[in-house]
Structures are given as C-alpha cells and as structure tokens.
Amino acid sequence: MGLAHTTGVLTEFSCIAAETAGGTAGREAGEQAHRVQSVLLGIDQVAALAGPALAGLLLQILYR
C-alpha cells in the first residue's frame, strides 16, 4: 500500500511538472504550439503503458 501511495504522489508531481513545462514551451513555440501538446500527449500515453509493464516485470523478478 505504501508503494501505491508513493507512486501515485510521484505520478501527480510528474503530471504537474509536464503541464507546466508544456505551457512554457507552448508560449515559446508561438504558432507551432499544437506540436507541443501532441508531444505531451505522446509522452503521457507511453508512460501510461510503460509504467505498469515495468512494475509487472519488477514484480516477476523480485518474487520468483
């Protein structure tokens, strides 16, 4: 339960940091700001798939 709580908190910090960085990058990109949002969504989707996959792999390795 502690691991779930810790990873949840870290995930929220990561999300807030990405949105803040994306907002700054979008303002600097000007007319190309839509590309920044596209990249942020791609990163979010990869993390949503890779995180649980990595956790499952770690559980298999640790509890053999």
ABEGO torsion letter per residue (X at the ends): XAAAAAAAAAAAAAAAAAAAAAAAAAAAAEAAAAAAAAAAAAAAAAAAAAAAAAAAAAAAAAAX
